[in-house]
Structure formats: C-alpha cells, structure tokens
Amino acid sequence: MEGSTSKHDSLVQKHVDFGILENNIQDPTATPMYLPMEFLKTITCDFSKEQELGRGGYGVVYKGAFGSKASRGLACPGKDSHLESEKNPSPWGRASP
C-alpha cells in the first residue's frame, strides 16, 4: 500500500502545482514564467488544432483552458518540439494581451 500512497501524493502535488500555475497565468501583473510541458499539454488539449489561435515567429499560439475559464493566448512549441522533455521546460509564457 505504501507505493499507492506515494503515487497519490504525487498526483496531489501535481494538482497543487497546476493550481498555482493557473493563478499565475491569470494574474496580469505576473512576470513571464517557465511552464512545464505536461501543463501545456493539459490546458491545450494536447496542442489540439481546435485550440490553435494563430502562428507567428515564435511558434503556434494556442488557447489554454483550465477549469471553467479560458486563459489568454499561450505561445508554445508544438508537441513534437525538442522542448518536450521535463528537464528542459518550455520557455514560452503568456502572449501579449
């Protein structure tokens, strides 16, 4: 049972971290931040075409949605990007309003 407890703790920690990231993304005064690839996949429905807002010099801009709210546009690399590794989290943050 000990293994399942640590698995649960890991899931709870990830949920808490996502909540903190969600709050920071919605804060217009927050500074740009690194966002984990797992978080980006989650809020963009795995970089779904339906979430795509446009393309630019820094990559594709996706609409990120979490909970009942949609965030501003997020410029982020596609799922095939070399940045997919958690060791090298995404440097992309919020797009300008």
SVG drawing of the C-alpha trace seen along z (x, -y; Angstrom):
<svg xmlns="http://www.w3.org/2000/svg" viewBox="-17 -44 34 46">
<polyline fill="none" stroke="black" stroke-width="0.4" points="0.0,0.0 2.9,-2.3 3.5,-2.6 -0.1,-3.7 0.2,-6.4 3.3,-8.0 1.5,-7.8 -1.4,-9.6 0.9,-12.2 2.5,-12.7 -0.9,-13.3 -2.0,-15.7 1.3,-17.7 0.8,-17.9 -2.7,-19.2 -1.5,-21.8 1.3,-22.9 -1.2,-23.2 -3.4,-25.4 -0.5,-27.7 0.3,-27.9 -3.3,-28.7 -3.4,-31.5 -0.1,-33.0 -1.3,-32.8 -4.5,-34.7 -2.6,-37.4 -2.0,-40.4 0.9,-41.6 2.7,-38.2 6.1,-38.1 6.6,-35.6 7.4,-32.1 8.5,-28.7 5.6,-26.3 6.0,-22.5 5.2,-20.7 2.7,-18.5 0.8,-21.6 0.8,-23.0 -0.4,-19.7 -3.2,-19.6 -4.5,-23.2 -4.3,-23.0 -5.9,-19.5 -2.5,-18.1 -2.0,-21.0 -5.3,-20.4 -6.0,-22.1 -9.2,-23.5 -7.2,-25.3 -4.9,-27.0 -5.3,-30.8 -2.6,-31.5 1.1,-31.2 4.0,-33.6 7.7,-33.9 7.9,-32.2 5.6,-29.3 2.0,-28.4 -0.3,-30.4 -2.8,-28.2 -5.8,-29.0 -5.2,-27.4 -8.3,-26.4 -8.5,-25.1 -11.4,-24.7 -14.3,-26.8 -12.0,-29.6 -10.0,-30.1 -6.7,-31.9 -5.1,-34.3 -3.2,-33.0 -0.2,-30.9 2.7,-30.9 4.2,-27.5 6.0,-24.8 4.1,-22.0 4.1,-18.5 6.9,-17.4 9.2,-20.2 12.6,-19.4 11.4,-21.1 9.1,-18.3 11.5,-17.0 10.7,-18.0 14.4,-18.6 14.1,-21.4 10.7,-23.0 9.0,-25.3 10.3,-28.9 7.1,-30.2 4.7,-32.2 1.7,-34.3 1.2,-36.1 0.7,-39.8 -2.8,-40.9"/>
</svg>
